[in-house]
Amino acid sequence: MRRVRAAGTEDRSHPGLIAGILLAAGTASRFGGPKLLEEWRGETLLRRAAGTLSEAGINPLIAVLPGDEKFRGQLAGLAGILLVNPAPERGIGSSIALGMGALPAGAEAVLIAVADQPLLSVDAVRSLVSSFRPGAIVAPRYGQHPGNPRIFDRRFFSELASLTGDRGGQLVADAHPEAVLEVALPEALGRDVDLPSDWAQLEDGPGSEP
């Protein structure tokens, strides 16, 4: 049974150390090029994603990148740990497993984020963090759809570290529905950029500032 909490009704108790993994090693084959290096509102999608998480207090932030040095240069001063996935074609699970291996020993939970949600706001990330409970998986719900980023308690670390292929954290969440706490967020914040048409809509739309 999944529980749903409205944003703004969070428990304000300190959640402990929540580290972050920013997944940015994907091949972007459907987009037709390195979408995370595309600029929107004066910064690349990659740097915007890292900046949002950093400003929300996610620390340390681990970024899993492709081998191209251009990606590394985008994260100066934002991500504390930069990892290269040598085989991103093996799927998002391989990037999560790689990032899990770099978590600090004292982490109570990990927030796993994708880098192609430019409308995701600092306040939205803070709402997820404030909603975290020991033993829980916190996930946003954008309108009727679940999405990213998700926060996983440390009891799920071994499962996350064992992920392979194209199934990411959703696989772990689906295996533990009783642990999932959903936080309702505005639907627009969950928009991602997978296709050139998504980018065109982002450019044409009013968007949402953090």
C-alpha positions in Angstrom: 0.0 0.0 0.0 1.6 3.2 -1.1 1.0 6.3 1.0 0.6 9.8 -0.5 1.6 13.0 1.2 0.9 16.5 -0.1 4.0 18.7 -0.5 4.1 21.1 2.4 3.0 18.6 5.0 6.4 17.2 5.7 7.9 16.3 9.1 10.6 18.9 9.8 12.8 16.5 11.9 16.3 16.1 10.5 16.5 13.1 8.1 20.2 12.4 8.6 22.8 12.3 5.8 21.2 11.9 2.4 23.7 11.5 -0.3 22.9 11.9 -4.0 23.5 10.1 -7.2 23.0 12.1 -10.4 22.6 9.8 -13.4 24.0 11.4 -16.5 25.7 8.7 -18.4 22.9 7.7 -20.7 23.4 7.5 -24.5 20.5 9.9 -25.3 19.9 7.9 -28.5 16.3 9.0 -28.8 17.3 12.6 -28.6 20.0 12.2 -31.3 22.9 13.8 -29.4 24.3 14.8 -26.0 21.1 16.4 -24.7 22.6 17.1 -21.2 25.0 19.6 -22.9 22.1 21.5 -24.4 21.6 25.0 -22.8 18.3 26.1 -21.3 18.0 29.5 -19.6 21.7 30.0 -19.7 23.0 26.7 -18.5 23.3 23.1 -19.6 20.7 20.6 -18.5 23.5 18.8 -16.6 24.7 21.8 -14.7 21.2 22.9 -13.9 20.3 19.4 -12.5 23.5 19.4 -10.3 22.9 22.9 -9.2 19.3 22.1 -8.1 20.4 19.2 -6.0 23.3 21.0 -4.5 21.2 24.0 -3.6 18.6 21.7 -2.0 21.3 20.4 0.4 22.1 17.0 -1.2 25.7 16.4 -0.1 27.8 14.6 -1.2 26.6 14.6 -4.8 27.9 11.8 -6.9 27.6 12.2 -10.7 27.8 9.3 -13.0 29.0 10.5 -16.4 30.0 9.3 -19.8 33.7 9.4 -20.8 33.5 12.7 -22.7 35.5 15.4 -20.8 32.9 18.0 -21.7 30.5 16.5 -19.1 33.0 16.6 -16.3 33.7 20.3 -17.0 30.0 21.2 -16.5 30.1 20.1 -12.8 32.9 22.2 -11.5 32.1 23.3 -7.9 28.8 21.3 -7.8 29.4 17.5 -7.7 31.9 16.2 -5.1 32.5 12.8 -6.7 32.7 12.3 -10.5 32.5 8.8 -11.9 32.7 7.5 -15.4 30.5 4.7 -16.5 32.7 2.9 -19.1 29.7 1.0 -20.6 26.6 3.2 -20.3 24.9 1.0 -23.0 24.5 -1.6 -20.2 21.7 0.5 -18.9 20.7 2.8 -16.0 21.1 0.0 -13.5 24.8 -0.1 -14.2 25.1 3.6 -13.4 23.2 3.3 -10.2 25.4 0.3 -9.1 28.5 2.4 -9.9 27.3 5.3 -7.9 26.3 3.2 -4.9 29.9 2.0 -4.6 31.0 5.6 -3.9 28.5 6.3 -1.1 30.0 7.5 2.2 29.8 5.0 5.0 27.6 7.3 7.1 24.8 7.8 4.5 21.4 7.1 6.0 19.7 7.3 2.5 20.4 8.1 -1.1 18.6 10.3 -3.5 18.8 9.1 -7.1 18.1 11.7 -9.7 18.1 11.9 -13.5 19.6 15.0 -15.2 17.0 15.7 -17.9 14.2 17.3 -15.7 15.0 21.0 -16.1 11.8 22.1 -14.4 12.5 20.3 -11.2 12.8 22.9 -8.5 14.9 23.2 -5.3 11.7 23.4 -3.2 10.4 20.2 -4.8 13.6 18.4 -3.8 13.5 19.8 -0.3 9.9 18.5 0.0 11.1 15.0 -0.8 13.9 15.2 1.7 11.7 16.6 4.4 9.2 13.7 3.8 11.9 11.0 4.3 11.4 8.5 7.1 13.7 5.7 8.2 12.9 2.6 6.3 11.1 4.4 3.5 11.3 5.0 -0.2 10.2 8.5 -1.0 9.0 9.2 -4.5 7.3 12.1 -6.2 4.0 11.8 -7.9 3.5 14.3 -10.7 -0.2 14.4 -11.3 -1.1 10.7 -11.9 2.4 9.6 -12.7 5.3 8.5 -10.4 8.7 9.9 -11.2 12.1 11.0 -10.1 14.1 11.7 -8.0 13.5 9.0 -5.4 15.0 8.7 -1.9 15.9 5.2 -0.6 16.7 4.3 3.0 19.9 2.5 3.6 18.2 -0.8 4.0 17.7 -0.9 0.2 21.4 -0.1 -0.6 22.3 -3.7 -1.4 19.5 -4.0 -3.9 20.4 -0.8 -5.6 24.0 -1.8 -5.8 22.9 -5.1 -7.5 20.9 -3.4 -10.3 21.7 -4.2 -13.9 20.2 -3.4 -17.3 17.6 -0.8 -18.0 15.6 -1.1 -14.8 16.5 1.5 -12.2 15.2 2.4 -8.8 11.6 1.7 -9.9 12.4 -2.0 -9.7 13.3 -1.7 -6.0 10.3 0.4 -5.3 8.0 -2.1 -7.0 9.4 -4.8 -4.8 8.6 -2.9 -1.6 5.3 -1.1 -2.2 4.7 -1.0 1.6 7.7 1.2 2.0 6.8 3.7 -0.7 5.8 7.2 0.5 4.6 9.3 -2.4 4.8 13.1 -2.3 2.3 15.0 -4.6 4.1 17.6 -6.7 2.9 19.8 -9.6 2.8 17.8 -12.8 5.0 20.2 -14.8 8.0 19.7 -12.5 8.3 16.1 -13.7 8.7 16.9 -17.4 11.7 15.2 -18.9 13.5 15.7 -22.1 13.8 12.4 -24.1 13.0 13.5 -27.7 13.7 16.6 -29.8 9.9 17.4 -29.6 10.2 17.5 -25.8 13.0 20.1 -26.1 10.8 22.1 -28.5 7.9 22.1 -26.0 10.3 23.2 -23.3 11.6 26.1 -25.3 8.1 27.2 -26.3 6.4 26.8 -22.9 6.4 29.2 -20.0 8.3 26.7 -17.8 8.7 27.0 -14.1 11.5 28.7 -12.1 13.1 27.0 -9.1 
